[in-house]
Amino acid sequence: MELSISRTTITSFFFFFFLSHFSFTVAIRKDIGFKFIPFCKNTVQGRYLLSDNNGYVCNAISVDSKSRCCPQTGKKFSCHGCNLLSQCCNSYEYCVSCCLNPGLTSKEQVLKMKIAKPSTARTYESVFDYCAGRCRHSSESVVHENAYLSDFHHCFSLPSNSSGVNSTLTEARLNGINVVVGRQGESCNSVCKSRGQSCVPNKLVVLNHCDIIQKYMSCKGGCLASVGTDQPAEVVYDAPKYLNPGSCLYTETQSILSCDGSHQHTKRLCPCA
């Protein structure tokens, strides 16, 4: 028993002696897990430039190989080379960057939009998806189906049949178009041909709004919804009373709009180029 106590005493003595002469700093690592690396969507098809979903534009060789993000050194939501009135740009990548600006594109409105026809419709998952798709070339950017209306053919404005589109932006989409009031009974093909130009079918949709029609026609009898391939148009004053003489007409069935349409009692509003 005495030997056992003696050994315990000696062990304790050396233990406390060791602690009194040496000190330790214990470090606890808090970053044991994997480091988070953000991942960006970007416009991958660009030969020279890319735009990412953060709103930055960069040279394709400077994009981060892991995150696919642009360096955050340039201007965010850059509208370089863009016309903010028409919301059209001469560069696809800057169109996407400009479109991502919350002050120019409403997230709530975009995410409710349908991408396809109602039977197969789905909505956009993000504003970036909308901008990347909307800024690509579309039928609204071309004339005669094989030439661009202007260098500013990357547009991010909401489609004309979307709610909230004001008349200023709608009219801005008529850049490069001569809006002509035809003679009674004339088709738009005839109206434009007489000026040495051609009717631009996809711009009939742009003209098919009361606030636009009223800028070019008197519309003293009001602006009424109707059905006909001759619209937008104005009913001549000597037309039968049941046709509402002096009224301007637009159609809610835009698919029937045609450059060939005509009516013996109306004067058409035509887009020529």
C-alpha positions as CSV (number, residue, x, y, z in Angstrom):
1,M,0.0,0.0,0.0
2,E,2.8,2.4,0.8
3,L,4.5,1.7,-2.5
4,S,1.3,2.4,-4.4
5,I,0.7,5.7,-2.6
6,S,4.3,6.8,-3.2
7,R,4.0,6.1,-7.0
8,T,0.8,8.0,-7.2
9,T,2.3,11.0,-5.4
10,I,5.3,11.0,-7.7
11,T,3.1,10.8,-10.9
12,S,0.9,13.7,-9.7
13,F,3.9,15.8,-8.9
14,F,5.4,15.4,-12.4
15,F,2.0,16.0,-14.0
16,F,1.5,19.4,-12.3
17,F,5.1,20.3,-12.8
18,F,4.7,19.7,-16.5
19,L,1.6,21.8,-16.8
20,S,3.2,24.7,-14.8
21,H,6.1,24.9,-17.2
22,F,4.5,24.4,-20.6
23,S,1.4,26.0,-22.1
24,F,-0.5,24.9,-25.2
25,T,-2.7,26.7,-27.6
26,V,-5.5,24.5,-28.8
27,A,-6.9,25.5,-32.3
28,I,-10.3,24.3,-33.4
29,R,-10.8,24.5,-37.2
30,K,-14.2,25.8,-38.3
31,D,-13.6,25.4,-42.0
32,I,-13.5,21.6,-42.2
33,G,-16.2,21.4,-44.8
34,F,-15.9,22.1,-48.6
35,K,-15.6,25.7,-49.7
36,F,-18.8,27.0,-51.4
37,I,-18.2,27.9,-55.0
38,P,-21.1,29.9,-56.7
39,F,-22.2,28.7,-60.1
40,C,-23.6,31.0,-62.8
41,K,-25.7,30.5,-65.9
42,N,-24.3,32.3,-68.9
43,T,-24.8,32.9,-72.6
44,V,-22.5,30.1,-73.6
45,Q,-22.9,30.6,-77.4
46,G,-20.9,33.9,-77.6
47,R,-17.7,33.8,-79.6
48,Y,-16.1,36.7,-77.9
49,L,-18.4,37.8,-75.0
50,L,-20.5,36.2,-72.3
51,S,-23.2,37.5,-70.1
52,D,-23.9,35.8,-66.8
53,N,-27.0,35.7,-64.6
54,N,-25.5,38.2,-62.2
55,G,-25.7,40.9,-65.0
56,Y,-22.0,41.1,-65.9
57,V,-20.5,40.9,-69.4
58,C,-17.0,39.7,-69.9
59,N,-14.6,38.3,-72.5
60,A,-15.2,34.6,-73.1
61,I,-11.6,33.7,-72.0
62,S,-11.9,35.6,-68.7
63,V,-14.9,33.6,-67.4
64,D,-14.1,31.5,-64.3
65,S,-13.7,27.9,-65.5
66,K,-15.2,26.5,-62.3
67,S,-18.1,28.9,-61.5
68,R,-18.8,29.9,-65.1
69,C,-19.2,33.5,-63.7
70,C,-17.8,36.7,-65.2
71,P,-15.3,38.7,-63.1
72,Q,-17.3,41.3,-61.2
73,T,-15.1,44.1,-62.4
74,G,-17.2,45.7,-65.1
75,K,-20.5,47.5,-64.9
76,K,-23.4,45.4,-63.7
77,F,-26.6,45.5,-65.9
78,S,-24.6,47.2,-68.6
79,C,-26.7,48.7,-71.5
80,H,-23.8,49.4,-73.7
81,G,-25.0,49.7,-77.3
82,C,-28.7,49.6,-76.3
83,N,-31.6,52.0,-77.1
84,L,-33.5,52.2,-73.8
85,L,-36.6,53.6,-75.6
86,S,-37.1,50.6,-77.9
87,Q,-35.3,48.3,-75.4
88,C,-33.2,46.9,-78.3
89,C,-29.4,46.5,-78.5
90,N,-26.8,45.8,-81.2
91,S,-25.2,43.0,-79.1
92,Y,-26.8,39.9,-77.7
93,E,-24.7,39.8,-74.6
94,Y,-25.3,43.4,-73.6
95,C,-29.0,42.9,-74.4
96,V,-29.1,40.1,-71.8
97,S,-27.2,42.2,-69.2
98,C,-29.4,45.2,-69.7
99,C,-32.6,43.1,-69.6
100,L,-31.5,41.7,-66.2
101,N,-31.8,45.2,-64.6
102,P,-34.8,45.0,-62.2
103,G,-35.6,48.6,-63.1
104,L,-36.2,47.6,-66.7
105,T,-37.7,44.1,-66.4
106,S,-40.4,43.1,-63.9
107,K,-39.5,39.8,-62.3
108,E,-43.2,39.3,-61.2
109,Q,-44.5,39.8,-64.7
110,V,-41.8,37.8,-66.5
111,L,-42.2,34.7,-64.3
112,K,-45.9,34.6,-65.0
113,M,-45.5,34.7,-68.8
114,K,-46.1,31.6,-70.9
115,I,-43.3,30.4,-73.1
116,A,-45.4,28.3,-75.6
117,K,-48.9,27.8,-76.7
118,P,-51.5,27.3,-73.9
119,S,-51.7,23.5,-74.5
120,T,-47.9,23.0,-73.8
121,A,-47.2,26.2,-72.0
122,R,-44.7,26.5,-69.2
123,T,-43.3,29.6,-67.4
124,Y,-39.8,30.9,-67.2
125,E,-37.7,29.6,-64.3
126,S,-35.8,32.9,-63.9
127,V,-35.4,36.4,-65.3
128,F,-32.1,35.2,-66.9
129,D,-34.0,32.5,-68.8
130,Y,-36.4,35.1,-70.1
131,C,-33.7,37.6,-71.1
132,A,-31.5,34.9,-72.8
133,G,-34.4,33.8,-74.8
134,R,-36.0,37.2,-75.6
135,C,-32.8,38.8,-76.7
136,R,-32.3,36.3,-79.5
137,H,-33.4,37.2,-83.0
138,S,-37.1,36.9,-83.6
139,S,-39.6,37.6,-86.4
140,E,-40.2,41.1,-84.9
141,S,-36.6,42.0,-85.8
142,V,-36.7,41.2,-89.5
143,V,-38.3,42.7,-92.7
144,H,-39.0,40.6,-95.8
145,E,-38.1,37.6,-93.7
146,N,-34.4,37.8,-94.7
147,A,-33.1,41.2,-93.5
148,Y,-32.8,43.0,-90.1
149,L,-34.8,46.2,-89.6
150,S,-31.7,47.8,-88.1
151,D,-28.5,47.0,-86.2
152,F,-30.5,47.0,-83.0
153,H,-32.2,43.7,-83.5
154,H,-31.6,42.2,-80.0
155,C,-34.7,43.3,-78.1
156,F,-35.8,42.4,-74.6
157,S,-39.1,44.3,-74.3
158,L,-42.2,42.3,-73.3
159,P,-44.2,40.9,-76.3
160,S,-46.9,43.2,-77.5
161,N,-49.7,41.0,-76.3
162,S,-48.4,41.2,-72.7
163,S,-50.1,43.4,-70.2
164,G,-48.2,46.5,-69.1
165,V,-46.7,47.5,-72.4
166,N,-47.1,51.2,-72.8
167,S,-47.6,53.0,-76.1
168,T,-44.2,54.6,-76.1
169,L,-42.4,51.3,-76.1
170,T,-44.8,49.8,-78.6
171,E,-44.3,52.6,-81.0
172,A,-40.5,52.4,-80.6
173,R,-40.7,48.9,-82.1
174,L,-41.7,50.7,-85.4
175,N,-38.2,52.0,-86.0
176,G,-37.4,51.6,-89.7
177,I,-41.1,51.3,-90.6
178,N,-43.2,53.8,-92.5
179,V,-46.7,53.8,-91.1
180,V,-49.1,54.7,-94.0
181,V,-52.8,55.3,-94.1
182,G,-54.2,53.7,-97.2
183,R,-57.1,54.7,-99.4
184,Q,-60.6,53.3,-99.0
185,G,-60.8,49.6,-100.0
186,E,-57.0,49.2,-100.5
187,S,-55.0,46.3,-99.0
188,C,-51.7,47.0,-97.3
189,N,-49.9,45.2,-100.0
190,S,-51.3,47.7,-102.5
191,V,-50.6,50.6,-100.2
192,C,-47.0,49.8,-99.7
193,K,-46.4,48.8,-103.3
194,S,-47.5,52.2,-104.5
195,R,-44.7,53.6,-102.4
196,G,-42.1,51.2,-103.8
197,Q,-42.1,49.3,-100.6
198,S,-43.5,46.1,-99.1
199,C,-45.9,45.4,-96.3
200,V,-44.2,44.0,-93.2
201,P,-46.7,41.4,-91.8
202,N,-45.3,41.0,-88.3
203,K,-45.6,44.8,-87.7
204,L,-49.4,44.7,-88.1
205,V,-49.5,43.3,-84.5
206,V,-47.7,46.4,-83.3
207,L,-50.1,48.7,-85.0
208,N,-53.1,46.7,-83.7
209,H,-53.6,48.9,-80.6
210,C,-56.0,51.8,-80.1
211,D,-53.4,54.2,-78.7
212,I,-51.3,53.6,-81.8
213,I,-54.1,53.8,-84.3
214,Q,-55.3,57.0,-82.8
215,K,-51.9,58.6,-83.5
216,Y,-52.5,58.2,-87.3
217,M,-56.2,58.3,-87.7
218,S,-59.0,60.6,-86.3
219,C,-61.1,57.8,-84.8
220,K,-64.0,60.2,-84.1
221,G,-66.4,57.4,-83.7
222,G,-64.2,55.7,-81.1
223,C,-61.9,52.6,-81.2
224,L,-63.8,49.3,-81.3
225,A,-62.8,45.6,-81.2
226,S,-63.8,43.9,-84.4
227,V,-62.9,40.8,-86.5
228,G,-61.4,41.2,-89.9
229,T,-58.2,40.8,-92.0
230,D,-58.4,44.4,-92.9
231,Q,-57.5,45.7,-89.5
232,P,-56.2,47.9,-88.0
233,A,-58.3,50.3,-89.9
234,E,-60.8,53.2,-89.9
235,V,-64.4,53.0,-91.1
236,V,-65.0,55.7,-93.7
237,Y,-67.6,58.4,-92.9
238,D,-70.0,57.5,-95.7
239,A,-70.2,53.8,-94.7
240,P,-73.6,52.3,-93.7
241,K,-74.6,53.3,-90.1
242,Y,-74.4,49.7,-88.8
243,L,-70.7,49.7,-89.6
244,N,-70.0,52.6,-87.2
245,P,-68.7,55.3,-89.6
246,G,-65.7,57.2,-88.3
247,S,-64.7,54.4,-85.9
248,C,-61.3,52.8,-85.7
249,L,-61.1,49.0,-85.6
250,Y,-58.6,46.6,-84.1
251,T,-58.9,42.8,-83.8
252,E,-58.5,40.7,-80.7
253,T,-57.7,37.7,-83.0
254,Q,-54.3,38.8,-84.1
255,S,-53.6,35.6,-86.0
256,I,-55.9,36.7,-88.8
257,L,-54.1,40.0,-89.5
258,S,-53.0,40.1,-93.1
259,C,-51.3,42.4,-95.6
260,D,-53.8,41.2,-98.2
261,G,-56.9,42.1,-96.2
262,S,-59.2,44.9,-97.4
263,H,-62.8,46.1,-97.0
264,Q,-64.8,48.4,-99.3
265,H,-65.7,50.7,-96.3
266,T,-62.4,50.9,-94.5
267,K,-59.0,52.6,-94.8
268,R,-56.1,50.5,-93.5
269,L,-53.2,51.4,-91.3
270,C,-50.2,49.8,-92.9
271,P,-46.5,49.1,-92.0
272,C,-44.3,49.6,-95.0
273,A,-40.5,49.1,-95.5
